[in-house]
C-alpha cells in the first residue's frame, strides 16, 4: 500500500523495515497482487483513470 499512491521517501521506509523485519524473497513480485483490490475499488469508485493500472496489476498477478 505504501507504494500504491507514491509515499515520499519510500526507499528509506523500506530500508528501515528491512532492518527491523526482513521481507521474504520475492516480495516485490507480489506487490501487484496486494494492490489489485485497492486499484479495482478506486476504478469502480473514481472512474477509468485507474483502469490501466488495475489491468496491469491483474496481469502481473496472474503471471505469478
mmCIF file of the N, C-alpha and C atoms, coordinates in Angstrom:
data_MODEL
# 
_entry.id   MODEL 
# 
loop_
_atom_site.group_PDB 
_atom_site.id 
_atom_site.type_symbol 
_atom_site.label_atom_id 
_atom_site.label_alt_id 
_atom_site.label_comp_id 
_atom_site.label_asym_id 
_atom_site.label_entity_id 
_atom_site.label_seq_id 
_atom_site.pdbx_PDB_ins_code 
_atom_site.Cartn_x 
_atom_site.Cartn_y 
_atom_site.Cartn_z 
_atom_site.occupancy 
_atom_site.B_iso_or_equiv 
_atom_site.pdbx_formal_charge 
_atom_site.auth_seq_id 
_atom_site.auth_comp_id 
_atom_site.auth_asym_id 
_atom_site.auth_atom_id 
_atom_site.pdbx_PDB_model_num 
ATOM 1   N N  . UNK A 1 1  ? 0.817   -1.194  0.000   1.00 0.00 ? 1  UNK A N  1 
ATOM 2   C CA . UNK A 1 1  ? 0.000   0.000   0.000   1.00 0.00 ? 1  UNK A CA 1 
ATOM 3   C C  . UNK A 1 1  ? 0.859   1.255   0.000   1.00 0.00 ? 1  UNK A C  1 
ATOM 4   N N  . UNK A 1 2  ? 2.020   1.167   0.625   1.00 0.00 ? 2  UNK A N  1 
ATOM 5   C CA . UNK A 1 2  ? 2.867   2.358   0.712   1.00 0.00 ? 2  UNK A CA 1 
ATOM 6   C C  . UNK A 1 2  ? 3.287   2.860   -0.664  1.00 0.00 ? 2  UNK A C  1 
ATOM 7   N N  . UNK A 1 3  ? 3.483   1.958   -1.592  1.00 0.00 ? 3  UNK A N  1 
ATOM 8   C CA . UNK A 1 3  ? 3.935   2.375   -2.929  1.00 0.00 ? 3  UNK A CA 1 
ATOM 9   C C  . UNK A 1 3  ? 2.791   2.681   -3.881  1.00 0.00 ? 3  UNK A C  1 
ATOM 10  N N  . UNK A 1 4  ? 1.577   2.314   -3.523  1.00 0.00 ? 4  UNK A N  1 
ATOM 11  C CA . UNK A 1 4  ? 0.457   2.446   -4.449  1.00 0.00 ? 4  UNK A CA 1 
ATOM 12  C C  . UNK A 1 4  ? 0.220   3.884   -4.881  1.00 0.00 ? 4  UNK A C  1 
ATOM 13  N N  . UNK A 1 5  ? 0.254   4.808   -3.961  1.00 0.00 ? 5  UNK A N  1 
ATOM 14  C CA . UNK A 1 5  ? -0.020  6.206   -4.286  1.00 0.00 ? 5  UNK A CA 1 
ATOM 15  C C  . UNK A 1 5  ? 1.201   7.102   -4.102  1.00 0.00 ? 5  UNK A C  1 
ATOM 16  N N  . UNK A 1 6  ? 2.380   6.522   -4.053  1.00 0.00 ? 6  UNK A N  1 
ATOM 17  C CA . UNK A 1 6  ? 3.600   7.308   -4.064  1.00 0.00 ? 6  UNK A CA 1 
ATOM 18  C C  . UNK A 1 6  ? 4.010   7.902   -2.730  1.00 0.00 ? 6  UNK A C  1 
ATOM 19  N N  . UNK A 1 7  ? 4.293   7.068   -1.760  1.00 0.00 ? 7  UNK A N  1 
ATOM 20  C CA . UNK A 1 7  ? 4.773   7.548   -0.468  1.00 0.00 ? 7  UNK A CA 1 
ATOM 21  C C  . UNK A 1 7  ? 6.115   8.251   -0.635  1.00 0.00 ? 7  UNK A C  1 
ATOM 22  N N  . UNK A 1 8  ? 6.238   9.486   -0.152  1.00 0.00 ? 8  UNK A N  1 
ATOM 23  C CA . UNK A 1 8  ? 7.547   10.154  -0.209  1.00 0.00 ? 8  UNK A CA 1 
ATOM 24  C C  . UNK A 1 8  ? 8.579   9.362   0.608   1.00 0.00 ? 8  UNK A C  1 
ATOM 25  N N  . UNK A 1 9  ? 9.762   9.267   0.098   1.00 0.00 ? 9  UNK A N  1 
ATOM 26  C CA . UNK A 1 9  ? 10.872  8.594   0.781   1.00 0.00 ? 9  UNK A CA 1 
ATOM 27  C C  . UNK A 1 9  ? 10.596  7.109   1.013   1.00 0.00 ? 9  UNK A C  1 
ATOM 28  N N  . UNK A 1 10 ? 9.914   6.487   0.071   1.00 0.00 ? 10 UNK A N  1 
ATOM 29  C CA . UNK A 1 10 ? 9.572   5.068   0.201   1.00 0.00 ? 10 UNK A CA 1 
ATOM 30  C C  . UNK A 1 10 ? 10.813  4.210   0.385   1.00 0.00 ? 10 UNK A C  1 
ATOM 31  N N  . UNK A 1 11 ? 11.888  4.532   -0.307  1.00 0.00 ? 11 UNK A N  1 
ATOM 32  C CA . UNK A 1 11 ? 13.117  3.743   -0.173  1.00 0.00 ? 11 UNK A CA 1 
ATOM 33  C C  . UNK A 1 11 ? 13.623  3.742   1.270   1.00 0.00 ? 11 UNK A C  1 
ATOM 34  N N  . UNK A 1 12 ? 13.565  4.878   1.926   1.00 0.00 ? 12 UNK A N  1 
ATOM 35  C CA . UNK A 1 12 ? 14.010  4.976   3.313   1.00 0.00 ? 12 UNK A CA 1 
ATOM 36  C C  . UNK A 1 12 ? 13.122  4.141   4.227   1.00 0.00 ? 12 UNK A C  1 
ATOM 37  N N  . UNK A 1 13 ? 11.824  4.192   4.000   1.00 0.00 ? 13 UNK A N  1 
ATOM 38  C CA . UNK A 1 13 ? 10.881  3.406   4.799   1.00 0.00 ? 13 UNK A CA 1 
ATOM 39  C C  . UNK A 1 13 ? 11.147  1.916   4.619   1.00 0.00 ? 13 UNK A C  1 
ATOM 40  N N  . UNK A 1 14 ? 11.333  1.492   3.368   1.00 0.00 ? 14 UNK A N  1 
ATOM 41  C CA . UNK A 1 14 ? 11.577  0.072   3.105   1.00 0.00 ? 14 UNK A CA 1 
ATOM 42  C C  . UNK A 1 14 ? 12.902  -0.397  3.694   1.00 0.00 ? 14 UNK A C  1 
ATOM 43  N N  . UNK A 1 15 ? 13.930  0.431   3.630   1.00 0.00 ? 15 UNK A N  1 
ATOM 44  C CA . UNK A 1 15 ? 15.216  0.083   4.241   1.00 0.00 ? 15 UNK A CA 1 
ATOM 45  C C  . UNK A 1 15 ? 15.068  -0.104  5.747   1.00 0.00 ? 15 UNK A C  1 
ATOM 46  N N  . UNK A 1 16 ? 14.337  0.780   6.380   1.00 0.00 ? 16 UNK A N  1 
ATOM 47  C CA . UNK A 1 16 ? 14.121  0.682   7.829   1.00 0.00 ? 16 UNK A CA 1 
ATOM 48  C C  . UNK A 1 16 ? 13.325  -0.572  8.171   1.00 0.00 ? 16 UNK A C  1 
ATOM 49  N N  . UNK A 1 17 ? 12.329  -0.863  7.363   1.00 0.00 ? 17 UNK A N  1 
ATOM 50  C CA . UNK A 1 17 ? 11.533  -2.071  7.574   1.00 0.00 ? 17 UNK A CA 1 
ATOM 51  C C  . UNK A 1 17 ? 12.419  -3.303  7.437   1.00 0.00 ? 17 UNK A C  1 
ATOM 52  N N  . UNK A 1 18 ? 13.248  -3.326  6.410   1.00 0.00 ? 18 UNK A N  1 
ATOM 53  C CA . UNK A 1 18 ? 14.147  -4.461  6.193   1.00 0.00 ? 18 UNK A CA 1 
ATOM 54  C C  . UNK A 1 18 ? 15.085  -4.654  7.382   1.00 0.00 ? 18 UNK A C  1 
ATOM 55  N N  . UNK A 1 19 ? 15.537  -3.565  7.964   1.00 0.00 ? 19 UNK A N  1 
ATOM 56  C CA . UNK A 1 19 ? 16.420  -3.653  9.129   1.00 0.00 ? 19 UNK A CA 1 
ATOM 57  C C  . UNK A 1 19 ? 15.699  -4.277  10.324  1.00 0.00 ? 19 UNK A C  1 
ATOM 58  N N  . UNK A 1 20 ? 14.437  -3.925  10.507  1.00 0.00 ? 20 UNK A N  1 
ATOM 59  C CA . UNK A 1 20 ? 13.674  -4.396  11.663  1.00 0.00 ? 20 UNK A CA 1 
ATOM 60  C C  . UNK A 1 20 ? 13.101  -5.795  11.444  1.00 0.00 ? 20 UNK A C  1 
ATOM 61  N N  . UNK A 1 21 ? 12.609  -6.073  10.253  1.00 0.00 ? 21 UNK A N  1 
ATOM 62  C CA . UNK A 1 21 ? 11.955  -7.353  9.972   1.00 0.00 ? 21 UNK A CA 1 
ATOM 63  C C  . UNK A 1 21 ? 12.065  -7.630  8.480   1.00 0.00 ? 21 UNK A C  1 
ATOM 64  N N  . UNK A 1 22 ? 13.085  -8.331  8.054   1.00 0.00 ? 22 UNK A N  1 
ATOM 65  C CA . UNK A 1 22 ? 13.317  -8.547  6.625   1.00 0.00 ? 22 UNK A CA 1 
ATOM 66  C C  . UNK A 1 22 ? 12.127  -9.205  5.919   1.00 0.00 ? 22 UNK A C  1 
ATOM 67  N N  . UNK A 1 23 ? 11.832  -8.694  4.751   1.00 0.00 ? 23 UNK A N  1 
ATOM 68  C CA . UNK A 1 23 ? 10.771  -9.257  3.920   1.00 0.00 ? 23 UNK A CA 1 
ATOM 69  C C  . UNK A 1 23 ? 11.283  -10.519 3.235   1.00 0.00 ? 23 UNK A C  1 
ATOM 70  N N  . UNK A 1 24 ? 10.382  -11.433 2.943   1.00 0.00 ? 24 UNK A N  1 
ATOM 71  C CA . UNK A 1 24 ? 10.781  -12.679 2.299   1.00 0.00 ? 24 UNK A CA 1 
ATOM 72  C C  . UNK A 1 24 ? 11.165  -12.438 0.843   1.00 0.00 ? 24 UNK A C  1 
ATOM 73  N N  . UNK A 1 25 ? 11.969  -13.329 0.325   1.00 0.00 ? 25 UNK A N  1 
ATOM 74  C CA . UNK A 1 25 ? 12.386  -13.231 -1.072  1.00 0.00 ? 25 UNK A CA 1 
ATOM 75  C C  . UNK A 1 25 ? 11.167  -13.183 -1.987  1.00 0.00 ? 25 UNK A C  1 
ATOM 76  N N  . UNK A 1 26 ? 11.250  -12.378 -3.015  1.00 0.00 ? 26 UNK A N  1 
ATOM 77  C CA . UNK A 1 26 ? 10.195  -12.273 -3.998  1.00 0.00 ? 26 UNK A CA 1 
ATOM 78  C C  . UNK A 1 26 ? 9.061   -11.338 -3.623  1.00 0.00 ? 26 UNK A C  1 
ATOM 79  N N  . UNK A 1 27 ? 9.222   -10.586 -2.543  1.00 0.00 ? 27 UNK A N  1 
ATOM 80  C CA . UNK A 1 27 ? 8.125   -9.719  -2.091  1.00 0.00 ? 27 UNK A CA 1 
ATOM 81  C C  . UNK A 1 27 ? 7.757   -8.681  -3.136  1.00 0.00 ? 27 UNK A C  1 
ATOM 82  N N  . UNK A 1 28 ? 8.748   -8.190  -3.863  1.00 0.00 ? 28 UNK A N  1 
ATOM 83  C CA . UNK A 1 28 ? 8.475   -7.144  -4.851  1.00 0.00 ? 28 UNK A CA 1 
ATOM 84  C C  . UNK A 1 28 ? 7.589   -7.656  -5.994  1.00 0.00 ? 28 UNK A C  1 
ATOM 85  N N  . UNK A 1 29 ? 7.737   -8.930  -6.349  1.00 0.00 ? 29 UNK A N  1 
ATOM 86  C CA . UNK A 1 29 ? 6.916   -9.501  -7.407  1.00 0.00 ? 29 UNK A CA 1 
ATOM 87  C C  . UNK A 1 29 ? 5.467   -9.681  -6.953  1.00 0.00 ? 29 UNK A C  1 
ATOM 88  N N  . UNK A 1 30 ? 5.240   -9.778  -5.639  1.00 0.00 ? 30 UNK A N  1 
ATOM 89  C CA . UNK A 1 30 ? 3.890   -9.974  -5.111  1.00 0.00 ? 30 UNK A CA 1 
ATOM 90  C C  . UNK A 1 30 ? 3.144   -8.668  -4.832  1.00 0.00 ? 30 UNK A C  1 
ATOM 91  N N  . UNK A 1 31 ? 3.809   -7.544  -4.941  1.00 0.00 ? 31 UNK A N  1 
ATOM 92  C CA . UNK A 1 31 ? 3.171   -6.255  -4.667  1.00 0.00 ? 31 UNK A CA 1 
ATOM 93  C C  . UNK A 1 31 ? 1.901   -6.053  -5.494  1.00 0.00 ? 31 UNK A C  1 
ATOM 94  N N  . UNK A 1 32 ? 1.897   -6.311  -6.808  1.00 0.00 ? 32 UNK A N  1 
ATOM 95  C CA . UNK A 1 32 ? 0.668   -6.100  -7.576  1.00 0.00 ? 32 UNK A CA 1 
ATOM 96  C C  . UNK A 1 32 ? -0.516  -6.916  -7.062  1.00 0.00 ? 32 UNK A C  1 
ATOM 97  N N  . UNK A 1 33 ? -0.278  -8.110  -6.560  1.00 0.00 ? 33 UNK A N  1 
ATOM 98  C CA . UNK A 1 33 ? -1.368  -8.924  -6.017  1.00 0.00 ? 33 UNK A CA 1 
ATOM 99  C C  . UNK A 1 33 ? -2.009  -8.242  -4.811  1.00 0.00 ? 33 UNK A C  1 
ATOM 100 N N  . UNK A 1 34 ? -1.189  -7.607  -4.001  1.00 0.00 ? 34 UNK A N  1 
ATOM 101 C CA . UNK A 1 34 ? -1.707  -6.917  -2.813  1.00 0.00 ? 34 UNK A CA 1 
ATOM 102 C C  . UNK A 1 34 ? -2.383  -5.591  -3.176  1.00 0.00 ? 34 UNK A C  1 
ATOM 103 N N  . UNK A 1 35 ? -2.004  -5.004  -4.271  1.00 0.00 ? 35 UNK A N  1 
ATOM 104 C CA . UNK A 1 35 ? -2.585  -3.728  -4.692  1.00 0.00 ? 35 UNK A CA 1 
ATOM 105 C C  . UNK A 1 35 ? -3.858  -3.891  -5.526  1.00 0.00 ? 35 UNK A C  1 
ATOM 106 N N  . UNK A 1 36 ? -4.086  -5.072  -6.052  1.00 0.00 ? 36 UNK A N  1 
ATOM 107 C CA . UNK A 1 36 ? -5.163  -5.287  -7.011  1.00 0.00 ? 36 UNK A CA 1 
ATOM 108 C C  . UNK A 1 36 ? -6.531  -4.890  -6.466  1.00 0.00 ? 36 UNK A C  1 
ATOM 109 N N  . UNK A 1 37 ? -6.883  -5.311  -5.274  1.00 0.00 ? 37 UNK A N  1 
ATOM 110 C CA . UNK A 1 37 ? -8.191  -4.979  -4.698  1.00 0.00 ? 37 UNK A CA 1 
ATOM 111 C C  . UNK A 1 37 ? -8.378  -3.472  -4.597  1.00 0.00 ? 37 UNK A C  1 
ATOM 112 N N  . UNK A 1 38 ? -7.364  -2.778  -4.122  1.00 0.00 ? 38 UNK A N  1 
ATOM 113 C CA . UNK A 1 38 ? -7.474  -1.333  -3.916  1.00 0.00 ? 38 UNK A CA 1 
ATOM 114 C C  . UNK A 1 38 ? -7.545  -0.577  -5.240  1.00 0.00 ? 38 UNK A C  1 
ATOM 115 N N  . UNK A 1 39 ? -6.807  -1.041  -6.229  1.00 0.00 ? 39 UNK A N  1 
ATOM 116 C CA . UNK A 1 39 ? -6.895  -0.435  -7.556  1.00 0.00 ? 39 UNK A CA 1 
ATOM 117 C C  . UNK A 1 39 ? -8.279  -0.653  -8.165  1.00 0.00 ? 39 UNK A C  1 
ATOM 118 N N  . UNK A 1 40 ? -8.806  -1.868  -8.039  1.00 0.00 ? 40 UNK A N  1 
ATOM 119 C CA . UNK A 1 40 ? -10.127 -2.150  -8.590  1.00 0.00 ? 40 UNK A CA 1 
ATOM 120 C C  . UNK A 1 40 ? -11.199 -1.321  -7.888  1.00 0.00 ? 40 UNK A C  1 
ATOM 121 N N  . UNK A 1 41 ? -11.066 -1.154  -6.583  1.00 0.00 ? 41 UNK A N  1 
ATOM 122 C CA . UNK A 1 41 ? -12.020 -0.333  -5.833  1.00 0.00 ? 41 UNK A CA 1 
ATOM 123 C C  . UNK A 1 41 ? -11.970 1.111   -6.298  1.00 0.00 ? 41 UNK A C  1 
ATOM 124 N N  . UNK A 1 42 ? -10.770 1.634   -6.504  1.00 0.00 ? 42 UNK A N  1 
ATOM 125 C CA . UNK A 1 42 ? -10.640 3.010   -6.985  1.00 0.00 ? 42 UNK A CA 1 
ATOM 126 C C  . UNK A 1 42 ? -11.198 3.151   -8.401  1.00 0.00 ? 42 UNK A C  1 
ATOM 127 N N  . UNK A 1 43 ? -10.995 2.134   -9.225  1.00 0.00 ? 43 UNK A N  1 
ATOM 128 C CA . UNK A 1 43 ? -11.544 2.148   -10.581 1.00 0.00 ? 43 UNK A CA 1 
ATOM 129 C C  . UNK A 1 43 ? -13.066 2.226   -10.516 1.00 0.00 ? 43 UNK A C  1 
ATOM 130 N N  . UNK A 1 44 ? -13.650 1.409   -9.652  1.00 0.00 ? 44 UNK A N  1 
ATOM 131 C CA . UNK A 1 44 ? -15.103 1.401   -9.503  1.00 0.00 ? 44 UNK A CA 1 
ATOM 132 C C  . UNK A 1 44 ? -15.628 2.736   -8.967  1.00 0.00 ? 44 UNK A C  1 
ATOM 133 N N  . UNK A 1 45 ? -14.964 3.289   -7.958  1.00 0.00 ? 45 UNK A N  1 
ATOM 134 C CA . UNK A 1 45 ? -15.451 4.499   -7.299  1.00 0.00 ? 45 UNK A CA 1 
ATOM 135 C C  . UNK A 1 45 ? -15.110 5.790   -8.033  1.00 0.00 ? 45 UNK A C  1 
ATOM 136 N N  . UNK A 1 46 ? -13.936 5.831   -8.649  1.00 0.00 ? 46 UNK A N  1 
ATOM 137 C CA . UNK A 1 46 ? -13.442 7.104   -9.179  1.00 0.00 ? 46 UNK A CA 1 
ATOM 138 C C  . UNK A 1 46 ? -13.256 7.136   -10.693 1.00 0.00 ? 46 UNK A C  1 
ATOM 139 N N  . UNK A 1 47 ? -13.496 6.029   -11.355 1.00 0.00 ? 47 UNK A N  1 
ATOM 140 C CA . UNK A 1 47 ? -13.506 6.069   -12.801 1.00 0.00 ? 47 UNK A CA 1 
ATOM 141 C C  . UNK A 1 47 ? -12.316 5.451   -13.501 1.00 0.00 ? 47 UNK A C  1 
ATOM 142 N N  . UNK A 1 48 ? -12.374 5.597   -14.804 1.00 0.00 ? 48 UNK A N  1 
ATOM 143 C CA . UNK A 1 48 ? -11.486 4.916   -15.732 1.00 0.00 ? 48 UNK A CA 1 
ATOM 144 C C  . UNK A 1 48 ? -10.010 5.195   -15.632 1.00 0.00 ? 48 UNK A C  1 
ATOM 145 N N  . UNK A 1 49 ? -9.613  6.260   -14.990 1.00 0.00 ? 49 UNK A N  1 
ATOM 146 C CA . UNK A 1 49 ? -8.173  6.544   -14.931 1.00 0.00 ? 49 UNK A CA 1 
ATOM 147 C C  . UNK A 1 49 ? -7.414  5.452   -14.167 1.00 0.00 ? 49 UNK A C  1 
ATOM 148 N N  . UNK A 1 50 ? -8.122  4.686   -13.340 1.00 0.00 ? 50 UNK A N  1 
ATOM 149 C CA . UNK A 1 50 ? -7.491  3.577   -12.614 1.00 0.00 ? 50 UNK A CA 1 
ATOM 150 C C  . UNK A 1 50 ? -7.534  2.268   -13.399 1.00 0.00 ? 50 UNK A C  1 
ATOM 151 N N  . UNK A 1 51 ? -8.234  2.261   -14.521 1.00 0.00 ? 51 UNK A N  1 
ATOM 152 C CA . UNK A 1 51 ? -8.373  1.055   -15.316 1.00 0.00 ? 51 UNK A CA 1 
ATOM 153 C C  . UNK A 1 51 ? -7.063  0.426   -15.754 1.00 0.00 ? 51 UNK A C  1 
ATOM 154 N N  . UNK A 1 52 ? -6.200  1.190   -16.426 1.00 0.00 ? 52 UNK A N  1 
ATOM 155 C CA . UNK A 1 52 ? -4.945  0.592   -16.893 1.00 0.00 ? 52 UNK A CA 1 
ATOM 156 C C  . UNK A 1 52 ? -4.079  0.024   -15.761 1.00 0.00 ? 52 UNK A C  1 
ATOM 157 N N  . UNK A 1 53 ? -4.015  0.713   -14.641 1.00 0.00 ? 53 UNK A N  1 
ATOM 158 C CA . UNK A 1 53 ? -3.221  0.218   -13.506 1.00 0.00 ? 53 UNK A CA 1 
ATOM 159 C C  . UNK A 1 53 ? -3.812  -1.061  -12.943 1.00 0.00 ? 53 UNK A C  1 
ATOM 160 N N  . UNK A 1 54 ? -5.140  -1.117  -12.899 1.00 0.00 ? 54 UNK A N  1 
ATOM 161 C CA . UNK A 1 54 ? -5.818  -2.306  -12.380 1.00 0.00 ? 54 UNK A CA 1 
ATOM 162 C C  . UNK A 1 54 ? -5.570  -3.500  -13.295 1.00 0.00 ? 54 UNK A C  1 
ATOM 163 N N  . UNK A 1 55 ? -5.712  -3.290  -14.584 1.00 0.00 ? 55 UNK A N  1 
ATOM 164 C CA . UNK A 1 55 ? -5.495  -4.377  -15.547 1.00 0.00 ? 55 UNK A CA 1 
ATOM 165 C C  . UNK A 1 55 ? -4.041  -4.847  -15.493 1.00 0.00 ? 55 UNK A C  1 
ATOM 166 N N  . UNK A 1 56 ? -3.107  -3.929  -15.384 1.00 0.00 ? 56 UNK A N  1 
ATOM 167 C CA . UNK A 1 56 ? -1.686  -4.304  -15.300 1.00 0.00 ? 56 UNK A CA 1 
ATOM 168 C C  . UNK A 1 56 ? -1.397  -5.096  -14.027 1.00 0.00 ? 56 UNK A C  1 
ATOM 169 N N  . UNK A 1 57 ? -1.959  -4.673  -12.905 1.00 0.00 ? 57 UNK A N  1 
ATOM 170 C CA . UNK A 1 57 ? -1.767  -5.408  -11.663 1.00 0.00 ? 57 UNK A CA 1 
ATOM 171 C C  . UNK A 1 57 ? -2.363  -6.810  -11.760 1.00 0.00 ? 57 UNK A C  1 
ATOM 172 N N  . UNK A 1 58 ? -3.527  -6.927  -12.392 1.00 0.00 ? 58 UNK A N  1 
ATOM 173 C CA . UNK A 1 58 ? -4.151  -8.243  -12.585 1.00 0.00 ? 58 UNK A CA 1 
ATOM 174 C C  . UNK A 1 58 ? -3.284  -9.126  -13.475 1.00 0.00 ? 58 UNK A C  1 
ATOM 175 N N  . UNK A 1 59 ? -2.760  -8.554  -14.559 1.00 0.00 ? 59 UNK A N  1 
ATOM 176 C CA . UNK A 1 59 ? -1.887  -9.325  -15.452 1.00 0.00 ? 59 UNK A CA 1 
ATOM 177 C C  . UNK A 1 59 ? -0.659  -9.826  -14.733 1.00 0.00 ? 59 UNK A C  1 
ATOM 178 N N  . UNK A 1 60 ? -0.023  -8.948  -13.946 1.00 0.00 ? 60 UNK A N  1 
ATOM 179 C CA . UNK A 1 60 ? 1.190   -9.334  -13.230 1.00 0.00 ? 60 UNK A CA 1 
ATOM 180 C C  . UNK A 1 60 ? 0.886   -10.366 -12.136 1.00 0.00 ? 60 UNK A C  1 
ATOM 181 N N  . UNK A 1 61 ? -0.296  -10.273 -11.536 1.00 0.00 ? 61 UNK A N  1 
ATOM 182 C CA . UNK A 1 61 ? -0.683  -11.230 -10.502 1.00 0.00 ? 61 UNK A CA 1 
ATOM 183 C C  . UNK A 1 61 ? -0.886  -12.617 -11.102 1.00 0.00 ? 61 UNK A C  1 
ATOM 184 N N  . UNK A 1 62 ? -1.527  -12.684 -12.257 1.00 0.00 ? 62 UNK A N  1 
ATOM 185 C CA . UNK A 1 62 ? -1.759  -13.966 -12.908 1.00 0.00 ? 62 UNK A CA 1 
ATOM 186 C C  . UNK A 1 62 ? -0.439  -14.623 -13.322 1.00 0.00 ? 62 UNK A C  1 
ATOM 187 N N  . UNK A 1 63 ? 0.551   -13.807 -13.638 1.00 0.00 ? 63 UNK A N  1 
ATOM 188 C CA . UNK A 1 63 ? 1.857   -14.344 -14.054 1.00 0.00 ? 63 UNK A CA 1 
ATOM 189 C C  . UNK A 1 63 ? 2.645   -14.963 -12.898 1.00 0.00 ? 63 UNK A C  1 
ATOM 190 N N  . UNK A 1 64 ? 2.244   -14.661 -11.664 1.00 0.00 ? 64 UNK A N  1 
ATOM 191 C CA . UNK A 1 64 ? 2.979   -15.214 -10.514 1.00 0.00 ? 64 UNK A CA 1 
ATOM 192 C C  . UNK A 1 64 ? 2.907   -16.689 -10.545 1.00 0.00 ? 64 UNK A C  1 
# 
